[in-house]
Structures are given as structure tokens and as C-alpha cells.
Amino acid sequence: MTTAMSSADQAAETAATPAALASAVPTLADFEDAAATLEGVISHTPLDASLHLSDVLGVPVHLKLENLQRTGSFKIRGATYRLSRLTAEERARGVVAASAGNHAQGVALAAKALGIHATIFMPLGVPVPKLLATRGYGADVVLEGATVETPLRLAAEFAERTGAVFIHPFDHHDVIAGQGTLGLELMDELPDLDTVVLGIGGGGLVAGVAAAVKARAAAEGRAVRVIGVQAENSAAYPASLEAGHPLEVPTSPTIADGIAVARPGDLPFEIIRDLVDEVVTVTEDDIARALLVLLERAKQVVEPAGAVGVAAILAGKVVATGPTVTVLSGGNIDPLLLQRVVAHGLAASGRYMTLRIPLPDRPGQLARVSELLAIAGANVIEVLHTRHGQGIQISEVILQLSVETRGEEHRAHVISVLEDAGYAPTVVPD
């Protein structure tokens, strides 16, 4: 089916060269127009000072709480602005999107508010809270595929077949302009802002924020640094920036599913290449530790993708010389995943471990080990005592204990106390 395209769609289609892409970069006026459009639709989320992260980084650090945004993430900004720019004829055709969750919710809620029919393709493993929320906003949801790549293909085919307008999650001028309104808020809320740290998936958020804060700062005669963060298991930008053009890279599973994108968007890449000062990566353990810190210190429930900026600060990947903001970009985390991540974060922080201890099969050994753990100050959470297992001698039993510790030093002390008593504990990998 052949359909008419909006001017924005045409711009995206013709953005085949770097020059064309550069001309599509939102201006300060574009960001201000988007902010005016979104007024009364989005929440102006709080900026919360973090004493703990300030101590770690050595400069004042603030958390931009986009996890408290409507739909639970920043995605509502770009989705709403993009849909608000559709013509009456385009609105009548409906919209289609593909997403693992946050973009889906943003498009669904924006479409509901504007009276536009929305169809959303999502992967089969989408977190249940994101699925239920998307359906709750009135969108038709189609579940298909193991990763978001399949929904993206199906959404494009649906758009071609039905004439629905495809709403890209990051690679569009209006989406980037909408996301960039967050940058204007940062400049308003923290006039002496020096550095912004935020996660990168396809690149729409960091591109918009970088363009907005740098344009505003230039108008004020000063500079603001922007640092992007990717999950190490899904980091397309470092290789792409080195190559000078977007590359599709092999990825591994990551708990930060919201930024698991194998190829940068064309327009975000051009902006990030020119305006983002540095891109760093963090490990799965780094992200798990960050979630735990946010829960315990900031009292904030954040999804893994929304915590990568904090992870980078804690991992020593960020250097800043003045007031710094890290954006908690989303809070839509499956409770079951949260449970697993907290346990992993405790282990990664040296506060939880499982020990496997061979014992001679005679009375009193369990009591003796328990006594030693009490002396060492470790709290026993779970115990398994068995005579069955691979490699166990007839005269042996295996004691497996999960214990709570106070950090790496205390963890080493607990192991040392057991070894000094003649036992041979081994730590079971998390």
C-alpha cells in the first residue's frame, strides 16, 4: 500500500548522508516547542541530591527521577511529541510501534490521549508489568519473537500492509526533540550543571539531552559535558564511534533489557558522535550493585537500564569537576527480576555468599560450623546438609550454607575463620 508521508517522515527517509542527518538535528527552538507541547502532559520529575554518590565522585551529584515519570520512563516525552505532530490523515490511519516495554507504554498512553488507534508489537519475554500497562492504556498488543528485533520487523510490515504510521523508538527527529526536553529541565533545575551521565540504547535520549543542554549552555556562554553509558553485553556505540558509522554488533543477554540495542540509530549516532563527550560501559555486576545502592540509599526502585549511570559512577568510569546529574531513566522492573537482581547485587557487593563445606560424617560438625559462623558475625540464611552428591566420600557429608556478610573484608574474614578451624569452604558461584 502506498501512503503519503509527513514532512518529518520524508526528512527521515532522505537523511541518507551525514550532511542530511546533521540538518535534521533538533535546534534549541525545536526543544522549546516540544517542551511547550508537553506542558501539562508529562511530569516535571524531581531532582534529588545523592550524598552517597557525591562522596564517591567528589562533586555534588543529583538524581533525575524519570523513574517517577508518567508510564514510568522518559519515553512518554518523545512518543507524545511525535504523535502530536501527525496530521489528521495520519492519525486516522493509526500508529504502530515495537518495543520491549517503555516505548510501548509511551506510545500507548500518547495515542489514547490523542484518540489514535495504536498497535504495539512486543517480544514474548516482555516483563509482565510492562505488558499489562501497555494493554491497560488501550493499545492492541501482539506478542512475537525472542528479542525486540522480531517485533521491529513485524511492526514495519504491519505499517506497510495497513498504512499505519510507524513510530520509531529513537531514530526520528521528533522523538529526539521530545526526549531532549529532559535536558532543558536539567538546565532549569540546576543552573550550574557541569556533567550529565545517562544510559544509551538506540541513542534517542542521550542525543536529545546532549543537543538540548549543549545548545542552552552555548547560548549562556559555557559548556556542559555529557557522558553516555552502555551495558557491556550490548554495547554498539564504542565500536560504531571508532568505525565512524553505525555498526550492528553481536550482543549477549543483559539485565538492562531497556538499552539492549544491537545497532545505533542513524540520526542519534550523528548527534552522539558530535556532541557526547565520552561513552563508557558497565558490567552486569556493576548494574546489580547500582540497583542495590539506589534501593538502600536513595529509596528508588529503578529498572536496570535506568541505573547504568549510577553504575558507571560507582565503578569509577566517570570523572567530573562540577555538579553532576545522572538520569534514572525508568522504573519499570518486573518484581521477579528485582528479586534476582537484588540477590546478585548483594553477592557482587560481598554481602551474600553461598559456601560449600565438606564435613566428616560424625556428630557435632554442623553445630561446630554454626558456632564458627556466629563467632565470625555471619548470619545464616539457608542450610542444606546432605550425604548425597558427586565426589562425596562415604565418610563425608556436604554442608551448603547461604550467609549474609557485611562486605568483601567481612566475607574474607568468615572464610578465614572456617579455614583456620580446619575446614575447606568453597564459594558457590552466584
WOVENNOR-V477713 format. One record per residue. RES is the residue in three letters. PHI is phi in whole degrees, -180 to 180 (NA if undefined). OMEGA is omega in degrees with one decimal (none if undefined). D_LAST is the distance of its C-alpha to the last C-alpha in whole Angstrom. Layout:
BEGIN
res->RES phi->PHI omega->OMEGA d_last->D_LAST
res->RES phi->PHI omega->OMEGA d_last->D_LAST
END
This chain:
BEGIN
res->MET phi->NA omega->177.4 d_last->52
res->THR phi->-94 omega->-178.2 d_last->54
res->THR phi->-131 omega->177.1 d_last->53
res->ALA phi->-74 omega->178.5 d_last->54
res->MET phi->-111 omega->173.1 d_last->52
res->SER phi->-72 omega->178.9 d_last->51
res->SER phi->-62 omega->178.3 d_last->52
res->ALA phi->-65 omega->177.2 d_last->48
res->ASP phi->-62 omega->179.5 d_last->48
res->GLN phi->-62 omega->177.9 d_last->50
res->ALA phi->-62 omega->179.0 d_last->49
res->ALA phi->-65 omega->-179.5 d_last->46
res->GLU phi->-65 omega->-176.1 d_last->47
res->THR phi->-88 omega->-178.0 d_last->49
res->ALA phi->-78 omega->-175.3 d_last->47
res->ALA phi->-95 omega->-178.7 d_last->47
res->THR phi->-115 omega->176.4 d_last->47
res->PRO phi->-56 omega->179.9 d_last->46
res->ALA phi->-64 omega->178.9 d_last->49
res->ALA phi->-65 omega->178.5 d_last->49
res->LEU phi->-64 omega->-179.5 d_last->45
res->ALA phi->-60 omega->-180.0 d_last->46
res->SER phi->-69 omega->179.7 d_last->49
res->ALA phi->-90 omega->179.6 d_last->47
res->VAL phi->-67 omega->179.7 d_last->45
res->PRO phi->-59 omega->177.3 d_last->45
res->THR phi->-95 omega->176.5 d_last->48
res->LEU phi->-58 omega->177.0 d_last->48
res->ALA phi->-63 omega->177.1 d_last->50
res->ASP phi->-63 omega->179.8 d_last->48
res->PHE phi->-64 omega->179.3 d_last->45
res->GLU phi->-67 omega->175.4 d_last->48
res->ASP phi->-65 omega->178.4 d_last->49
res->ALA phi->-62 omega->179.7 d_last->46
res->ALA phi->-62 omega->178.4 d_last->45
res->ALA phi->-65 omega->178.9 d_last->48
res->THR phi->-64 omega->-175.6 d_last->48
res->LEU phi->-84 omega->-179.5 d_last->44
res->GLU phi->-59 omega->-178.0 d_last->46
res->GLY phi->86 omega->178.8 d_last->46
res->VAL phi->-100 omega->179.1 d_last->43
res->ILE phi->-96 omega->173.0 d_last->40
res->SER phi->-94 omega->169.3 d_last->39
res->HIS phi->-84 omega->-170.1 d_last->39
res->THR phi->-69 omega->-175.1 d_last->36
res->PRO phi->-69 omega->171.1 d_last->36
res->LEU phi->-112 omega->-171.5 d_last->35
res->ASP phi->-114 omega->178.9 d_last->33
res->ALA phi->-70 omega->178.3 d_last->33
res->SER phi->-116 omega->179.0 d_last->29
res->LEU phi->-66 omega->-178.7 d_last->30
res->HIS phi->-63 omega->-179.6 d_last->27
res->LEU phi->-68 omega->175.4 d_last->26
res->SER phi->-63 omega->177.1 d_last->30
res->ASP phi->-64 omega->-179.0 d_last->29
res->VAL phi->-66 omega->-173.5 d_last->26
res->LEU phi->-87 omega->179.8 d_last->29
res->GLY phi->86 omega->175.8 d_last->32
res->VAL phi->-140 omega->178.0 d_last->34
res->PRO phi->-60 omega->179.1 d_last->34
res->VAL phi->-120 omega->176.9 d_last->31
res->HIS phi->-120 omega->176.9 d_last->32
res->LEU phi->-104 omega->173.6 d_last->30
res->LYS phi->-88 omega->-168.0 d_last->31
res->LEU phi->-87 omega->175.4 d_last->30
res->GLU phi->-72 omega->171.3 d_last->31
res->ASN phi->-65 omega->176.8 d_last->28
res->LEU phi->-97 omega->179.1 d_last->31
res->GLN phi->-67 omega->173.7 d_last->33
res->ARG phi->-56 omega->-172.2 d_last->35
res->THR phi->71 omega->175.7 d_last->33
res->GLY phi->84 omega->177.2 d_last->30
res->SER phi->-162 omega->179.3 d_last->30
res->PHE phi->-68 omega->-171.6 d_last->32
res->LYS phi->-59 omega->179.6 d_last->33
res->ILE phi->-62 omega->-179.9 d_last->36
res->ARG phi->-63 omega->-177.5 d_last->38
res->GLY phi->-67 omega->-179.0 d_last->38
res->ALA phi->-64 omega->-178.2 d_last->39
res->THR phi->-65 omega->-179.3 d_last->41
res->TYR phi->-66 omega->178.8 d_last->43
res->ARG phi->-60 omega->-178.2 d_last->43
res->LEU phi->-69 omega->-179.9 d_last->44
res->SER phi->-65 omega->-178.1 d_last->47
res->ARG phi->-91 omega->178.1 d_last->49
res->LEU phi->-71 omega->175.3 d_last->49
res->THR phi->-75 omega->177.7 d_last->53
res->ALA phi->-60 omega->179.8 d_last->54
res->GLU phi->-67 omega->178.3 d_last->54
res->GLU phi->-66 omega->178.6 d_last->51
res->ARG phi->-62 omega->-179.7 d_last->50
res->ALA phi->-66 omega->179.5 d_last->52
res->ARG phi->-77 omega->-177.3 d_last->50
res->GLY phi->84 omega->-179.3 d_last->47
res->VAL phi->-126 omega->177.0 d_last->43
res->VAL phi->-138 omega->-179.6 d_last->40
res->ALA phi->-145 omega->175.0 d_last->37
res->ALA phi->-131 omega->-174.6 d_last->33
res->SER phi->-168 omega->172.0 d_last->30
res->ALA phi->-86 omega->174.2 d_last->27
res->GLY phi->158 omega->-171.9 d_last->28
res->ASN phi->-73 omega->175.7 d_last->29
res->HIS phi->-62 omega->178.4 d_last->32
res->ALA phi->-58 omega->-179.8 d_last->33
res->GLN phi->-65 omega->179.3 d_last->33
res->GLY phi->-62 omega->179.5 d_last->35
res->VAL phi->-65 omega->-178.0 d_last->37
res->ALA phi->-62 omega->-178.5 d_last->38
res->LEU phi->-70 omega->178.6 d_last->39
res->ALA phi->-63 omega->179.1 d_last->41
res->ALA phi->-64 omega->178.8 d_last->43
res->LYS phi->-62 omega->-178.6 d_last->43
res->ALA phi->-65 omega->-177.1 d_last->45
res->LEU phi->-97 omega->178.6 d_last->47
res->GLY phi->71 omega->-178.4 d_last->48
res->ILE phi->-110 omega->177.3 d_last->47
res->HIS phi->-74 omega->-177.1 d_last->45
res->ALA phi->-124 omega->172.0 d_last->42
res->THR phi->-118 omega->-176.3 d_last->40
res->ILE phi->-123 omega->173.4 d_last->36
res->PHE phi->-96 omega->-177.2 d_last->34
res->MET phi->-133 omega->177.7 d_last->30
res->PRO phi->-70 omega->-175.7 d_last->27
res->LEU phi->-62 omega->-176.8 d_last->26
res->GLY phi->-90 omega->-178.5 d_last->23
res->VAL phi->-60 omega->177.0 d_last->24
res->PRO phi->-54 omega->-175.4 d_last->23
res->VAL phi->-56 omega->179.3 d_last->25
res->PRO phi->-58 omega->179.4 d_last->26
res->LYS phi->-69 omega->178.1 d_last->27
res->LEU phi->-63 omega->-177.6 d_last->29
res->LEU phi->-64 omega->179.2 d_last->31
res->ALA phi->-65 omega->-179.4 d_last->32
res->THR phi->-62 omega->175.9 d_last->33
res->ARG phi->-64 omega->-179.8 d_last->35
res->GLY phi->-64 omega->177.0 d_last->36
res->TYR phi->-82 omega->172.3 d_last->38
res->GLY phi->100 omega->-179.8 d_last->40
res->ALA phi->-80 omega->168.5 d_last->39
res->ASP phi->-81 omega->-175.9 d_last->39
res->VAL phi->-109 omega->175.8 d_last->35
res->VAL phi->-117 omega->180.0 d_last->35
res->LEU phi->-97 omega->-178.5 d_last->31
res->GLU phi->-163 omega->173.2 d_last->31
res->GLY phi->92 omega->-178.9 d_last->29
res->ALA phi->-84 omega->178.8 d_last->25
res->THR phi->-126 omega->-177.2 d_last->25
res->VAL phi->-71 omega->-179.8 d_last->28
res->GLU phi->-62 omega->178.6 d_last->30
res->THR phi->-65 omega->175.1 d_last->31
res->PRO phi->-56 omega->178.3 d_last->32
res->LEU phi->-61 omega->178.9 d_last->34
res->ARG phi->-66 omega->-178.7 d_last->36
res->LEU phi->-66 omega->178.4 d_last->37
res->ALA phi->-66 omega->178.2 d_last->38
res->ALA phi->-64 omega->178.0 d_last->40
res->GLU phi->-65 omega->178.1 d_last->42
res->PHE phi->-62 omega->178.6 d_last->42
res->ALA phi->-62 omega->179.6 d_last->44
res->GLU phi->-65 omega->-175.0 d_last->46
res->ARG phi->-77 omega->-171.6 d_last->47
res->THR phi->-109 omega->-175.2 d_last->48
res->GLY phi->88 omega->176.3 d_last->49
res->ALA phi->-62 omega->-179.6 d_last->46
res->VAL phi->-83 omega->179.6 d_last->45
res->PHE phi->-79 omega->-179.9 d_last->42
res->ILE phi->-103 omega->-177.3 d_last->40
res->HIS phi->-70 omega->-177.2 d_last->37
res->PRO phi->-69 omega->-177.0 d_last->34
res->PHE phi->-151 omega->-171.0 d_last->35
res->ASP phi->-95 omega->178.4 d_last->38
res->HIS phi->-157 omega->-178.4 d_last->41
res->HIS phi->-51 omega->-174.9 d_last->43
res->ASP phi->-69 omega->176.6 d_last->43
res->VAL phi->-63 omega->179.8 d_last->39
res->ILE phi->-63 omega->178.5 d_last->39
res->ALA phi->-62 omega->178.1 d_last->42
res->GLY phi->-64 omega->179.0 d_last->40
res->GLN phi->-64 omega->-177.5 d_last->37
res->GLY phi->-67 omega->176.5 d_last->39
res->THR phi->-60 omega->175.6 d_last->40
res->LEU phi->-62 omega->177.7 d_last->37
res->GLY phi->-63 omega->176.9 d_last->38
res->LEU phi->-62 omega->177.4 d_last->42
res->GLU phi->-60 omega->179.4 d_last->40
res->LEU phi->-60 omega->-179.5 d_last->38
res->MET phi->-66 omega->178.1 d_last->42
res->ASP phi->-71 omega->-174.3 d_last->44
res->GLU phi->-80 omega->-177.8 d_last->41
res->LEU phi->-135 omega->-172.6 d_last->40
res->PRO phi->-58 omega->179.5 d_last->44
res->ASP phi->-98 omega->179.9 d_last->42
res->LEU phi->-53 omega->-179.7 d_last->39
res->ASP phi->-111 omega->-173.5 d_last->38
res->THR phi->-141 omega->174.7 d_last->35
res->VAL phi->-119 omega->178.9 d_last->33
res->VAL phi->-121 omega->-179.3 d_last->29
res->LEU phi->-156 omega->-174.8 d_last->28
res->GLY phi->-74 omega->177.8 d_last->26
res->ILE phi->-127 omega->167.8 d_last->27
res->GLY phi->-111 omega->171.9 d_last->27
res->GLY phi->-74 omega->173.9 d_last->30
res->GLY phi->114 omega->-176.6 d_last->32
res->GLY phi->-63 omega->-178.0 d_last->34
res->LEU phi->-68 omega->-176.3 d_last->33
res->VAL phi->-66 omega->177.0 d_last->33
res->ALA phi->-64 omega->-179.8 d_last->36
res->GLY phi->-64 omega->-179.2 d_last->38
res->VAL phi->-65 omega->179.6 d_last->37
res->ALA phi->-61 omega->-179.1 d_last->38
res->ALA phi->-64 omega->-177.7 d_last->41
res->ALA phi->-70 omega->-176.2 d_last->42
res->VAL phi->-69 omega->179.9 d_last->41
res->LYS phi->-72 omega->176.5 d_last->42
res->ALA phi->-66 omega->178.8 d_last->46
res->ARG phi->-65 omega->-179.4 d_last->46
res->ALA phi->-64 omega->178.7 d_last->45
res->ALA phi->-62 omega->178.3 d_last->48
res->ALA phi->-65 omega->179.2 d_last->50
res->GLU phi->-95 omega->177.6 d_last->50
res->GLY phi->76 omega->178.5 d_last->50
res->ARG phi->-144 omega->-177.0 d_last->47
res->ALA phi->-128 omega->173.4 d_last->43
res->VAL phi->-131 omega->177.2 d_last->40
res->ARG phi->-86 omega->176.8 d_last->37
res->VAL phi->-127 omega->179.3 d_last->34
res->ILE phi->-118 omega->176.9 d_last->31
res->GLY phi->-97 omega->-177.5 d_last->29
res->VAL phi->-130 omega->174.9 d_last->25
res->GLN phi->-121 omega->170.6 d_last->23
res->ALA phi->-69 omega->-177.7 d_last->19
res->GLU phi->-55 omega->-178.1 d_last->19
res->ASN phi->-76 omega->-179.9 d_last->18
res->SER phi->-147 omega->-171.3 d_last->21
res->ALA phi->-120 omega->-179.2 d_last->24
res->ALA phi->-83 omega->-172.5 d_last->27
res->TYR phi->-73 omega->179.4 d_last->29
res->PRO phi->-55 omega->179.5 d_last->29
res->ALA phi->-67 omega->-179.6 d_last->30
res->SER phi->-66 omega->178.9 d_last->33
res->LEU phi->-65 omega->177.8 d_last->34
res->GLU phi->-66 omega->-179.9 d_last->34
res->ALA phi->-77 omega->-179.5 d_last->36
res->GLY phi->91 omega->178.8 d_last->38
res->HIS phi->-158 omega->-178.0 d_last->38
res->PRO phi->-61 omega->175.8 d_last->35
res->LEU phi->-120 omega->169.6 d_last->33
res->GLU phi->-92 omega->-174.6 d_last->31
res->VAL phi->-113 omega->173.8 d_last->27
res->PRO phi->-67 omega->-178.9 d_last->25
res->THR phi->-123 omega->173.5 d_last->22
res->SER phi->-118 omega->178.3 d_last->18
res->PRO phi->-57 omega->178.1 d_last->16
res->THR phi->-140 omega->175.7 d_last->16
res->ILE phi->-68 omega->178.3 d_last->15
res->ALA phi->-86 omega->-173.9 d_last->18
res->ASP phi->-64 omega->-178.6 d_last->20
res->GLY phi->-68 omega->177.4 d_last->23
res->ILE phi->-121 omega->179.0 d_last->24
res->ALA phi->-85 omega->-178.5 d_last->23
res->VAL phi->-125 omega->-173.7 d_last->26
res->ALA phi->-81 omega->-177.7 d_last->27
res->ARG phi->-140 omega->176.8 d_last->30
res->PRO phi->-64 omega->170.8 d_last->32
res->GLY phi->-71 omega->-176.8 d_last->35
res->ASP phi->-63 omega->-178.9 d_last->38
res->LEU phi->-69 omega->175.7 d_last->40
res->PRO phi->-56 omega->-179.3 d_last->37
res->PHE phi->-60 omega->-179.1 d_last->36
res->GLU phi->-61 omega->-179.9 d_last->40
res->ILE phi->-69 omega->-178.8 d_last->39
res->ILE phi->-64 omega->178.6 d_last->36
res->ARG phi->-59 omega->-175.7 d_last->37
res->ASP phi->-88 omega->-168.3 d_last->40
res->LEU phi->-117 omega->-179.8 d_last->39
res->VAL phi->-86 omega->-171.9 d_last->35
res->ASP phi->-75 omega->-175.8 d_last->35
res->GLU phi->-160 omega->172.8 d_last->32
res->VAL phi->-124 omega->-180.0 d_last->29
res->VAL phi->-121 omega->178.8 d_last->25
res->THR phi->-123 omega->178.1 d_last->22
res->VAL phi->-131 omega->-179.2 d_last->18
res->THR phi->-86 omega->176.1 d_last->15
res->GLU phi->-63 omega->177.2 d_last->12
res->ASP phi->-63 omega->177.6 d_last->11
res->ASP phi->-59 omega->-178.0 d_last->14
res->ILE phi->-67 omega->179.6 d_last->15
res->ALA phi->-62 omega->177.9 d_last->12
res->ARG phi->-63 omega->180.0 d_last->14
res->ALA phi->-63 omega->178.3 d_last->17
res->LEU phi->-60 omega->179.9 d_last->17
res->LEU phi->-66 omega->177.9 d_last->16
res->VAL phi->-62 omega->179.8 d_last->19
res->LEU phi->-65 omega->177.5 d_last->21
res->LEU phi->-66 omega->-172.5 d_last->20
res->GLU phi->-81 omega->-173.3 d_last->21
res->ARG phi->-95 omega->-176.7 d_last->24
res->ALA phi->-98 omega->-178.1 d_last->25
res->LYS phi->59 omega->-178.5 d_last->25
res->GLN phi->-119 omega->173.7 d_last->25
res->VAL phi->-91 omega->-173.8 d_last->23
res->VAL phi->-131 omega->175.5 d_last->22
res->GLU phi->-76 omega->-175.6 d_last->20
res->PRO phi->-54 omega->179.6 d_last->18
res->ALA phi->-62 omega->-179.7 d_last->21
res->GLY phi->-80 omega->-175.5 d_last->23
res->ALA phi->-107 omega->-173.3 d_last->21
res->VAL phi->-67 omega->176.3 d_last->21
res->GLY phi->-63 omega->175.7 d_last->24
res->VAL phi->-63 omega->178.0 d_last->22
res->ALA phi->-59 omega->-179.6 d_last->19
res->ALA phi->-66 omega->177.7 d_last->22
res->ILE phi->-65 omega->-178.7 d_last->24
res->LEU phi->-65 omega->-178.2 d_last->21
res->ALA phi->-85 omega->179.1 d_last->20
res->GLY phi->75 omega->-178.7 d_last->23
res->LYS phi->-89 omega->-174.9 d_last->24
res->VAL phi->-118 omega->171.9 d_last->27
res->VAL phi->-121 omega->-179.2 d_last->31
res->ALA phi->-138 omega->-178.1 d_last->33
res->THR phi->-115 omega->-179.1 d_last->37
res->GLY phi->-155 omega->-177.5 d_last->37
res->PRO phi->-50 omega->-172.3 d_last->36
res->THR phi->-125 omega->174.9 d_last->33
res->VAL phi->-121 omega->167.1 d_last->32
res->THR phi->-116 omega->-173.4 d_last->29
res->VAL phi->-93 omega->171.6 d_last->29
res->LEU phi->-85 omega->-162.3 d_last->26
res->SER phi->-77 omega->179.7 d_last->27
res->GLY phi->-164 omega->-180.0 d_last->26
res->GLY phi->-127 omega->-176.0 d_last->25
res->ASN phi->-91 omega->-178.7 d_last->24
res->ILE phi->-117 omega->176.1 d_last->21
res->ASP phi->-64 omega->179.8 d_last->20
res->PRO phi->-55 omega->178.7 d_last->19
res->LEU phi->-67 omega->175.7 d_last->17
res->LEU phi->-66 omega->178.4 d_last->15
res->LEU phi->-58 omega->178.4 d_last->15
res->GLN phi->-59 omega->-178.9 d_last->14
res->ARG phi->-68 omega->-177.6 d_last->10
res->VAL phi->-67 omega->177.8 d_last->11
res->VAL phi->-61 omega->178.1 d_last->12
res->ALA phi->-61 omega->178.9 d_last->9
res->HIS phi->-66 omega->179.0 d_last->7
res->GLY phi->-65 omega->176.3 d_last->10
res->LEU phi->-62 omega->178.7 d_last->10
res->ALA phi->-64 omega->-179.3 d_last->7
res->ALA phi->-66 omega->179.5 d_last->9
res->SER phi->-92 omega->-179.3 d_last->12
res->GLY phi->74 omega->-176.1 d_last->11
res->ARG phi->-110 omega->179.7 d_last->12
res->TYR phi->-157 omega->175.1 d_last->9
res->MET phi->-155 omega->175.1 d_last->8
res->THR phi->-112 omega->-178.1 d_last->8
res->LEU phi->-108 omega->174.5 d_last->11
res->ARG phi->-115 omega->-172.5 d_last->13
res->ILE phi->-127 omega->172.3 d_last->16
res->PRO phi->-71 omega->-179.5 d_last->19
res->LEU phi->-128 omega->169.9 d_last->22
res->PRO phi->-67 omega->-175.1 d_last->26
res->ASP phi->-83 omega->176.6 d_last->27
res->ARG phi->-147 omega->-174.9 d_last->30
res->PRO phi->-59 omega->172.4 d_last->30
res->GLY phi->95 omega->-176.6 d_last->29
res->GLN phi->-69 omega->178.5 d_last->25
res->LEU phi->-63 omega->179.1 d_last->23
res->ALA phi->-64 omega->-179.6 d_last->26
res->ARG phi->-64 omega->178.4 d_last->26
res->VAL phi->-62 omega->178.7 d_last->22
res->SER phi->-61 omega->178.8 d_last->22
res->GLU phi->-64 omega->179.1 d_last->25
res->LEU phi->-63 omega->178.1 d_last->23
res->LEU phi->-64 omega->177.4 d_last->20
res->ALA phi->-65 omega->177.7 d_last->23
res->ILE phi->-62 omega->-179.6 d_last->25
res->ALA phi->-76 omega->178.0 d_last->22
res->GLY phi->82 omega->178.2 d_last->21
res->ALA phi->-94 omega->-179.4 d_last->18
res->ASN phi->-98 omega->-179.0 d_last->18
res->VAL phi->-79 omega->-178.8 d_last->17
res->ILE phi->-103 omega->-176.1 d_last->15
res->GLU phi->-150 omega->-178.3 d_last->15
res->VAL phi->-134 omega->171.3 d_last->16
res->LEU phi->-128 omega->-178.5 d_last->16
res->HIS phi->-122 omega->-173.0 d_last->19
res->THR phi->-141 omega->174.0 d_last->20
res->ARG phi->-100 omega->-175.5 d_last->23
res->HIS phi->-114 omega->177.8 d_last->22
res->GLY phi->163 omega->-177.9 d_last->19
res->GLN phi->-68 omega->175.7 d_last->20
res->GLY phi->83 omega->-180.0 d_last->21
res->ILE phi->-82 omega->175.0 d_last->22
res->GLN phi->-74 omega->-179.7 d_last->26
res->ILE phi->-59 omega->-176.4 d_last->28
res->SER phi->-90 omega->-177.2 d_last->28
res->GLU phi->-118 omega->165.9 d_last->25
res->VAL phi->-129 omega->176.8 d_last->22
res->ILE phi->-114 omega->174.8 d_last->18
res->LEU phi->-109 omega->177.0 d_last->17
res->GLN phi->-117 omega->-176.5 d_last->13
res->LEU phi->-126 omega->169.1 d_last->13
res->SER phi->-103 omega->-174.7 d_last->11
res->VAL phi->-128 omega->175.6 d_last->13
res->GLU phi->-96 omega->177.9 d_last->14
res->THR phi->-125 omega->-173.0 d_last->15
res->ARG phi->-103 omega->-178.8 d_last->17
res->GLY phi->145 omega->-174.8 d_last->16
res->GLU phi->-61 omega->-178.8 d_last->15
res->GLU phi->-64 omega->179.1 d_last->18
res->HIS phi->-66 omega->176.9 d_last->18
res->ARG phi->-59 omega->178.2 d_last->14
res->ALA phi->-64 omega->178.8 d_last->16
res->HIS phi->-63 omega->179.5 d_last->19
res->VAL phi->-60 omega->179.4 d_last->18
res->ILE phi->-63 omega->-179.5 d_last->16
res->SER phi->-63 omega->178.8 d_last->20
res->VAL phi->-60 omega->179.4 d_last->22
res->LEU phi->-66 omega->-179.9 d_last->20
res->GLU phi->-67 omega->179.1 d_last->21
res->ASP phi->-64 omega->178.5 d_last->25
res->ALA phi->-86 omega->176.3 d_last->25
res->GLY phi->98 omega->179.3 d_last->25
res->TYR phi->-92 omega->-178.1 d_last->21
res->ALA phi->-126 omega->-178.3 d_last->19
res->PRO phi->-73 omega->170.2 d_last->15
res->THR phi->-125 omega->179.9 d_last->12
res->VAL phi->-85 omega->177.7 d_last->9
res->VAL phi->-78 omega->-179.6 d_last->6
res->PRO phi->-56 omega->-179.7 d_last->4
res->ASP phi->-68 omega->none d_last->0
END
